[in-house]
Amino acid sequence: MGFNRRFPKYRRMATIPRAVRFAMRTSRLHASTIREMLKVTQQPDVISFGGGLPAPELFPAEAIGEVTREVMAGVGPAALQYSVTEGIPEMRGWVAQRISKRFGIDIEPEEVLITNGSQQGLDILGKIFIDPGDHVVLENPSYHGAIQAFDSYQARYLTVDTDEDGMVPESLEQVLAHADALPKFVYLVPNFQNPTGRTLAHARRERIVRICEHFGVPLIEDDPYGELQFEGKPAPSLIAHDSDAPIIYSGTGSKIVAPGMRVAWLVMRDQEVMERLVLSKQAVDLHTGTFAQYVFAAFVTGGTALDDHIATIRRVYGDRRAHMHDCLREYMPADVHFNRPNGGMFLWATVERPGFDTEELLKVAAREKVMFVPGVSFYPHRDVHNGMRLNFSNAGEDDIRHGIERLAHAVRELTGPRPR
């Protein structure tokens, strides 16, 4: 006897509309402008300044191939087996050593958690700290990926003013002092910020730490670009300051080795925070890929290979940054303002005309076969529309010149020419 004859009531129910009952938090999840844009940039005649992509021609592919063979010969099955959530000892030890050396502090391997990319780190930080409706504090503008991660936990945002020297301490102090309830944490990218390329001034760093300490608010220091410095001396890390409030440092191998390996890390001295992060990560993926960790560790501990590679990408990215800046000066109307960051992968431009919207500009630019990321994506309240993020790391000098020329033409097409 068939199912419908045996259970006739279910046959009658088949006409009831299907209702998928998603969690309320999914209503705030939207497709990433940047991820969607990457689909368009697959067209061979499109010049993209959109994605935050390292230059693939600079990936250490040959060296990675060599150390992969060494890993399989040396540890073999262990590299293909399940591992511990915190990360393999080789990775945790290397991160602790490098952070300690870079910042002049003592970090122990037990204070390191290896994550599946820094985006996973942001997600699990949101998971352990944010309840629906909780406030978190962000720069304005801030990293779009962080906004996406925190949106999924139904965060609300308090924004802090920024200028050419990064987050403004007085604004942070005012935001925390007047908050109805203390925010769960303050999040910022202090070095060559995504999207603006700005760096938090040396003189502001300890003050921001002390403000967070005074209010008892954790501080998340996201530092994917810190080693991509072209000029000047590195400013001290926020985690280098002693503080009674937790400081959590996020770093990644995506910008200094290769993003496809998905090896990143969180560093913190607060073991209560660490325990909760480990439990949260276990529920997501058990652990970061063992094979990738072993290969990454073999590459970064192999003599001077990593430092030599970083020196190369600093030189190439620095040249591309300078070239893009020069092309903007040559082609753009006078009311397009832009900066010249000392490192990282991004340059920030604004069109200083009332009512100008770079989302509308993107539509015109797409016809000109050039792409960028409209700045509104980086404002938590989506209330500023005249900015755009330009990535210079993933385009050669010819593409940079042609792309900026096309983009300038799109600006003029949308607004009409204006004398310089």
C-alpha positions in Angstrom: 0.0 0.0 0.0 1.4 3.4 -1.0 2.2 6.2 1.5 -0.8 8.4 0.5 -3.3 5.6 0.9 -1.9 4.6 4.3 -1.7 8.1 5.6 -4.5 10.1 3.8 -4.3 13.0 6.2 -0.8 13.9 5.0 -2.1 13.9 1.4 -4.7 16.5 2.4 -2.0 18.6 4.1 0.1 18.7 0.9 -1.6 21.9 -0.2 -0.6 23.8 2.9 2.0 26.4 2.0 5.5 25.5 3.1 6.9 27.9 5.7 10.6 27.8 6.4 11.1 29.1 9.9 14.6 30.7 9.9 16.1 32.2 13.0 15.4 35.9 13.4 19.1 36.7 13.2 19.2 35.7 9.5 17.0 38.7 8.6 20.1 40.8 9.0 22.4 38.7 6.8 23.0 40.3 3.3 25.2 39.3 0.5 28.6 41.0 0.7 29.0 43.7 -1.9 32.6 42.7 -2.2 31.8 39.0 -2.7 29.1 39.8 -5.3 31.5 42.1 -7.1 34.1 39.4 -7.5 31.6 37.6 -9.9 31.7 40.6 -12.2 35.5 40.9 -12.1 35.9 37.4 -13.6 35.3 39.1 -16.9 38.7 39.4 -18.6 38.2 43.0 -19.7 37.2 44.4 -16.3 39.9 46.2 -14.2 39.1 45.7 -10.5 40.1 47.8 -7.6 37.3 46.1 -5.6 38.4 42.9 -3.8 41.0 43.1 -1.0 43.1 40.6 -2.9 46.9 40.0 -2.5 48.8 39.8 -5.8 48.6 36.1 -6.9 51.8 36.4 -9.0 53.7 37.0 -5.8 52.4 34.0 -3.9 55.4 31.8 -2.9 53.9 28.8 -4.9 57.2 27.1 -5.5 58.3 27.3 -1.9 54.9 26.1 -0.7 55.2 23.1 -3.0 58.6 22.2 -1.6 57.6 22.4 2.0 54.4 20.4 1.2 56.6 17.5 0.1 58.7 18.0 3.2 55.6 17.9 5.5 54.4 14.7 3.9 57.8 13.1 4.1 58.3 14.3 7.7 55.0 13.9 9.5 52.9 12.2 6.8 49.6 10.9 8.3 49.7 13.4 11.2 49.2 16.2 8.7 46.0 14.4 7.5 44.5 13.5 10.9 42.2 15.4 13.2 44.0 17.7 15.6 43.4 19.9 18.7 41.1 22.9 18.5 43.7 25.3 19.7 46.0 24.6 16.8 49.1 22.4 16.3 52.0 23.2 18.6 54.2 24.3 15.7 51.8 27.0 14.7 51.0 28.3 18.2 54.7 28.4 19.0 55.6 30.3 15.9 52.8 32.9 16.4 53.8 33.4 20.0 57.4 33.9 19.0 56.7 36.3 16.2 54.2 38.4 18.1 56.7 38.6 21.0 59.5 39.7 18.8 57.5 42.2 16.8 56.0 43.9 19.8 58.6 43.4 22.5 56.2 41.4 24.8 56.1 37.9 26.2 53.4 35.8 24.6 53.1 32.1 25.4 51.8 29.5 22.9 48.9 28.8 25.3 47.7 32.3 24.6 47.3 31.6 20.9 44.3 30.1 19.1 44.6 29.2 15.4 41.5 30.0 13.4 40.3 29.2 9.9 41.0 32.7 8.6 40.6 35.9 10.6 36.9 36.1 9.6 36.3 33.0 11.7 38.0 34.8 14.6 35.6 37.7 14.3 32.6 35.3 14.1 33.5 33.4 17.2 34.3 36.6 19.1 30.8 37.8 18.2 29.4 34.4 19.3 30.9 34.6 22.8 30.3 38.3 23.5 27.1 39.4 21.7 23.6 38.8 22.7 20.8 40.2 20.5 20.6 43.9 20.9 24.0 44.4 22.6 26.1 47.3 21.5 29.6 47.1 20.1 31.8 50.1 19.3 33.3 50.5 15.8 35.3 53.0 13.9 33.3 55.0 11.4 33.9 53.7 8.7 34.9 50.2 9.8 35.8 46.9 8.2 32.8 45.5 6.3 33.6 41.9 7.2 33.4 42.7 10.9 30.0 44.4 10.5 28.8 41.2 8.7 30.1 39.0 11.5 28.6 41.0 14.2 25.3 41.5 12.3 24.8 37.7 12.5 24.6 38.0 16.3 22.1 40.9 16.1 24.5 43.5 17.4 23.7 47.2 17.5 26.5 49.7 16.8 27.9 52.8 18.5 30.3 54.6 16.1 33.4 56.6 17.0 34.7 59.5 14.9 37.8 59.0 12.9 40.2 61.3 11.1 43.5 61.0 9.2 45.1 59.7 12.4 42.5 57.0 13.0 40.0 56.6 15.9 39.6 59.9 17.9 40.1 59.1 21.6 37.8 61.9 22.8 35.0 60.6 20.7 35.5 57.1 22.1 35.4 58.4 25.6 32.2 60.3 24.9 30.6 57.2 23.3 31.4 55.0 26.3 30.5 57.6 28.9 27.0 58.2 27.4 26.2 54.6 26.5 22.9 53.3 28.1 24.7 50.1 28.8 28.4 49.3 28.4 29.2 47.9 25.0 30.5 44.3 24.8 33.7 45.4 23.1 35.5 48.0 21.0 36.8 46.8 17.6 39.3 48.6 15.5 41.9 48.1 12.8 44.8 50.2 13.9 47.3 49.7 11.0 46.5 50.7 7.4 42.8 50.3 8.1 40.4 48.6 5.8 38.8 50.5 4.1 40.6 53.8 4.5 44.3 52.8 4.7 44.7 55.1 7.8 46.9 54.2 10.7 46.1 55.0 14.3 48.5 57.6 15.5 51.2 56.5 18.0 50.1 59.1 20.5 46.5 57.8 20.5 47.2 54.2 21.1 47.8 54.0 24.8 45.1 56.5 25.5 42.6 54.3 23.7 43.8 51.3 25.8 43.4 53.3 29.0 39.9 54.5 28.0 38.8 50.9 27.5 40.4 49.9 30.7 38.7 52.7 32.6 35.3 51.5 31.4 36.1 47.8 31.7 35.4 47.2 28.0 37.4 44.6 26.0 39.4 45.8 23.0 39.7 43.8 19.8 42.8 44.8 17.8 42.5 43.5 14.2 45.9 43.6 12.5 45.9 41.9 9.1 48.1 44.5 7.4 50.6 45.5 10.1 53.5 43.8 8.4 52.8 45.5 5.1 54.5 48.8 6.0 56.2 50.7 3.1 57.5 53.7 5.0 58.1 54.9 8.5 58.5 53.0 11.7 55.8 50.6 13.1 53.7 52.0 15.9 53.4 49.9 19.1 50.7 47.3 19.1 47.7 47.8 21.4 48.2 44.4 23.0 51.7 45.5 24.0 50.1 47.7 26.7 49.3 46.1 30.1 45.6 46.5 30.8 43.1 45.1 33.3 40.5 45.0 30.5 41.1 42.2 28.0 42.9 43.0 24.7 42.4 40.4 22.0 44.7 40.5 19.0 43.8 39.1 15.6 46.4 38.3 13.0 46.4 36.4 9.7 48.7 34.7 7.2 46.4 35.7 4.4 48.2 38.9 3.6 51.8 37.8 4.3 51.7 34.3 2.7 48.4 33.3 0.9 44.7 33.6 1.8 43.7 30.3 0.4 45.5 28.5 3.2 43.0 30.0 5.7 45.5 30.2 8.6 45.0 33.0 11.1 45.2 33.5 14.9 43.8 35.1 17.9 46.1 36.1 20.8 44.9 36.9 24.3 46.2 36.7 27.9 42.7 36.2 29.4 42.3 32.5 29.8 38.6 32.8 30.6 38.1 34.4 27.1 40.3 31.7 25.6 38.3 28.9 27.0 35.1 30.2 25.6 36.6 30.8 22.2 37.9 27.3 22.1 34.5 25.9 23.0 32.9 28.1 20.3 35.3 27.0 17.7 34.8 23.3 18.5 31.1 23.7 17.7 32.0 25.2 14.3 34.8 23.1 12.7 36.6 21.2 15.5 39.9 22.7 14.4 41.6 24.6 11.6 42.8 22.3 8.8 45.7 20.3 10.1 47.4 19.9 6.7 47.3 23.7 6.0 48.7 24.4 9.5 51.7 22.0 9.0 52.5 23.4 5.6 52.2 27.0 6.7 54.4 26.3 9.8 57.0 24.7 7.6 57.1 27.7 5.3 57.3 30.4 8.0 59.9 28.6 10.1 62.1 27.8 7.1 65.0 30.2 7.5 64.4 33.7 5.9 61.7 32.6 3.4 58.9 34.5 5.1 60.9 37.7 5.7 62.2 37.6 2.2 58.7 37.2 0.8 57.3 40.1 3.0 60.1 42.3 1.7 59.1 41.6 -1.8 55.4 42.3 -1.4 56.2 45.5 0.6 58.3 46.7 -2.3 55.7 45.8 -5.0 52.7 47.0 -3.1 54.5 50.2 -2.2 55.2 50.9 -5.9 51.6 50.2 -6.8 50.3 52.5 -4.1 52.5 55.3 -5.3 51.5 54.7 -8.9 47.7 54.7 -8.1 48.2 57.9 -6.1 50.0 59.6 -9.0 47.3 58.5 -11.4 44.5 59.8 -9.2 46.3 63.2 -9.1 46.6 63.1 -12.9 43.1 62.1 -13.9 40.6 62.9 -11.2 38.6 66.2 -10.9 39.7 68.5 -8.1 36.8 67.6 -5.9 37.9 63.9 -5.6 40.0 63.7 -2.5 42.3 60.7 -1.7 45.0 59.7 0.7 48.5 58.1 0.4 48.7 55.4 3.1 52.1 54.2 4.3 51.2 50.5 4.0 48.5 47.9 3.6 46.4 47.3 0.4 43.8 50.1 0.2 43.5 53.8 -0.7 40.4 55.8 0.2 38.8 58.4 -2.0 35.8 60.7 -1.5 33.9 62.8 -4.0 33.2 66.2 -2.3 30.0 67.1 -4.0 26.6 67.4 -2.2 24.5 64.3 -2.6 27.1 62.3 -4.5 26.6 58.6 -4.2 29.4 56.2 -5.1 26.8 53.3 -5.5 25.5 55.2 -8.4 29.0 55.8 -9.6 29.6 52.1 -9.5 26.9 51.5 -12.1 28.5 54.0 -14.4 32.0 52.6 -13.7 30.8 49.1 -14.5 30.0 50.3 -18.0 33.5 51.6 -18.2 34.8 48.2 -17.1 36.3 49.3 -13.8 35.2 48.2 -10.3 35.6 49.5 -6.8 33.8 49.1 -3.5 31.3 51.9 -2.6 32.1 53.4 0.8 28.6 53.0 2.2 29.3 49.3 2.9 31.8 50.3 5.6 29.6 52.6 7.6 27.6 50.6 10.2 24.6 52.8 9.8 25.0 53.1 6.0 24.6 56.9 6.3 27.7 58.1 4.3 27.6 57.7 0.5 30.5 59.6 -1.1 33.4 57.3 -0.4 35.1 54.5 -2.2 37.8 51.9 -1.4 40.4 51.3 -4.0 42.6 48.2 -3.8 46.1 48.7 -5.3 47.7 45.4 -4.4 46.0 43.2 -7.1 46.6 45.3 -10.2 49.7 45.9 -12.3 50.8 49.4 -13.1 49.2 49.4 -16.6 45.9 48.3 -15.2 46.1 50.9 -12.5 46.6 53.7 -15.0 43.9 52.5 -17.3 41.5 51.8 -14.5 41.9 55.1 -12.8 41.5 56.9 -16.1 38.2 54.9 -16.7 37.1 55.7 -13.1 37.8 59.4 -13.6 35.7 59.3 -16.8 32.9 57.7 -14.9 33.0 60.5 -12.2 32.8 63.2 -14.9 30.0 61.3 -16.7 28.0 61.3 -13.5 28.7 64.8 -12.4 29.8 66.8 -15.4 33.3 68.2 -15.7 34.6 70.8 -13.2 37.8 72.8 -13.7 40.8 71.8 -11.6 
